[in-house]
Amino acid sequence: FAALVTTEVDPLAESERRDNMGTVVRVTTRDGRTLEARQRYSKGLPQNPMSDAEFVAKFTGLVVPQLGAAAAERIVDGVERLDRLDDTAALMPLLVRQDARA
């Protein structure tokens, strides 16, 4: 499938790059149709914010390979309760890999 993909700089997206990091995806189907979608603002920018679920999914996807699923879940739980914690220091040990602890 990767051999069928080509990338190129879109002039409009590139001209707007300083403000929004937009992108254009264009797909040409086997029957010759061209389908195009433009995302003006990258996901996560104030103009296109992530939902809480999207943010947690992205965080989890990045953290699980480093800290494990259980630690990622504890971090998410702690952050979701941040406004109710008496001491945020309890979160700090969760942010260090087990094999990195001395």
ABEGO torsion letter per residue (X at the ends): XAAABBBBBBAAAAAAAAAAGBBBBBBBBAAGBBBBBBBABBBGBAABBBBAAAAAAAAAAAAAAAAEAAAAAAAAAAAAAAAABABAAAAAAAABBAAABX
